[in-house]
Amino acid sequence: MSLPVVPPPPIPVVREVRAADTVRVMAHVQQALETFPIEQLAGFGGERLTQLGPPKPEQLPLPKPSDPLPELPPLPAVEESEKVTITGDRQTYDTRTQVFTVVGNVTVRFRGSQLQSDQVTLNLATQETIAEGNVFFVRGDQQLRGDRLTYNYRTVKGMVTQARGSLNLGTLNRTEASRLPADTAPSSLVVSVLGSQGNTGEVRRLGFTADTLTLDGEVWTATNLRVTNDPFSPPELELVTARATLKPVAPGQDRLEAESPTLVFDRQFSLPVPVNSILIDRFQRQVPTLLGFDRADRGGLFYQQSFDVVTEPSLSFQLSPQLLLQRAFEGQRGSLNFDVIGLVATLDGNFGDRQNLSVRANLSGLDFSRLDSQLRFNASYQLPIGDLDLVTQYAFRDRIFNGSLGFQDVNNSISATLLSPSRALGDTGIFLNFQAGVQLINAERGDLTPSTLGTLGRVQGAAVLSRGFLLLRGEPLAPERDTGLKYSPQPITPGLEAYVSLSGAYSYYTNGANQGAIAGTVGLVGTIGNFARDALDFTSFNIAYTQTLVSGLSPFFIDRIADTQTLTASLLQQIYGPVRFGIQQSWNLTTGQLFDSVYTLQYDRRTYAVIVRYNPNQGIGELLFRLSDFNWTGTPSPVTRVQGGVERQE
């Protein structure tokens, strides 16, 4: 006699079974069946059933409601991660094959994953599951949708057909496709004179589609993969490849490897990607390719290609060979030798608890007989001391830009500087930053006749008090395709703000000289429009006046204060559609000299940007293609700026 089919209850039922205890569960079922008197095992016609071995479950009738239930020992405690929770409209379970079949609004939770589908078949013995129709699979931070899923919880392997979903690649220093002037550092070449060092946050998920997606542990392999950072469909930008693999290199570090990938813009124009491996982790890396301009060190136009050499979770080493195009074309110092090849080597370490290592070697040629005039080197290590940061640094031929005094070189320097965070002074709205340090400097000295290299020690302290005053604040548009996110990766909030700051710096040199300065700055920064209409819907401006009182004179040119009255103004203006033009200029009002300026031309989209940037005073510029949501950043400025006698760190 077979077990009768019990009709399903009218409401969804939750069943919990621990896959690892399947044998013990079935042993309990067997024990219950063996407690029934053998006389009850009668077939039709009053004949006694006979069998070899223990009775089989499918041969036994269900006990009558009046029969007492057998006393069974309790099952061992079950860990939540080892439970299978199944909900659905209709469920059946075959005790012989140990297979659950669930139909309608199915949800399966097991080992930290969740599976939703129209129909799911789950084998408790093999831990193999098949889901069909509207599949939605979540494991950790990864999300998958598809038409059909086969997956084994024991081997952590499976396949999804017509896969689509998103990848959360962790918390990174976020790179926006275009940042507003108020979002960039004062020393940045982007049009700006005020603000923080840029936004950081969680990388938004990357959406994807694939014909098939094979899962093997933490490794995903896809065919006909299309990846986009656009939340809308059809996307304005896609990375397309016939085959790709995403695999974790280490905790917090993933590598996407693709076969001959191409970027497709608005599903019309495609561009081959010069790299087939993208590493995404906590480090900011230079964009894979760059067309730059450096008149002083590289003779003008150059091309740069970057490669990852070491990709450890806490350590990153990147090599960026350069072809010095203008030097080669113009035949400067010979076009067929190593003098037309440059190299940048970057080593970054992030050891947690604000401990960071940064090393950068910059070669403007590979003629090693002139290494002392081609190499620039800078290494720094940051160590937390309470809520302060101690930064130790060594620099060789550091390139300094000191306002109207122009470029200066620090031949050698060793320093230790204690930096404070930005501290709010109660509820006054005033913020305080300070730093103190000691340096041993070898650079050109202006107190010697004639000017020559000299070495002196320097003890320096500086502090800044600042406060902003919100005058007007508008409302951002809704984050929709044709409104707030039409040309910008995030909705823009119009507004107007005034700000004031008071800074002081004092430097003492071991030859007895000293230099002190107190500077006051007043400024106005504003944004008009939402960058959503086709023309003249975005204007961002910033204007600041600084008056400096100076006492004493530095023996070095690198930190001597020559600009005591300055005016800095910037403007970033939408011309038409995604095209914006920017200009920033700084004047010495005492002499009337324009000592610094930056021009930018930007093509900004929600998912990417193309930026042309040039500084004629410093003779540097770049053509940059930037993708939103990837941990790619522009090439670090080869120039350290000095303002008010204090170096401004990028």
Secondary structure, 3 states (H helix, E strand, C coil): CCCCCCCCCCCCCCEEEEHHHHHHHHHHHHHHHHCCCHHHCECHHHCECCCCCCCCHHHCCCCCCCCCCCCCCCCCCCCHHHEEEEECCEEEEECCCCEEEEEEEEEEEECCEEEEEEEEEEECCCCEEEEEEEEEEEECCEEEEEEEEEEECCCCEEEEEEEEEEECCCEECCCCCCCCCCECCCCCCCCCCCECCCCCEECCCEEEEEEEEEEECCEEEEEEEEEECCCCCCCCEEEEEEEEEEEEEECCEEEEEECCCEEEECCCEEEECCCCEEEECCCCEECCEEEEEEHHHHCEEEEEECEEEEEECCEEEEEEEEECHHHHHCCCCCCCCHHHEEEEEEEEEECCCCCEEEEEEEECCCCHHHHHHHEEEEEEEEEEECCEEEEEEEEEEEEEECHHHCEEEEEEEEEEEEECCCEECCCCCEEEEEEEEEEEEEEEECCCCCCEEEEEEEEEEEEEEEEEEEEEECCCCCCCCCCCCCCCCCCCCCEEEEEEEEEEEEEEECCCCEEEEEEEEEEEEEEECCCCCCCCCCEEEEEEEEEEEEEECCCECCCCCCCCEEEEEEEEEEEECCEEEEEEEEEECCCCEEEEEEEEEEEECCCEEEEEEEECCCCEEEEEEEECCCCEECCCCCCEEEECCEEECC
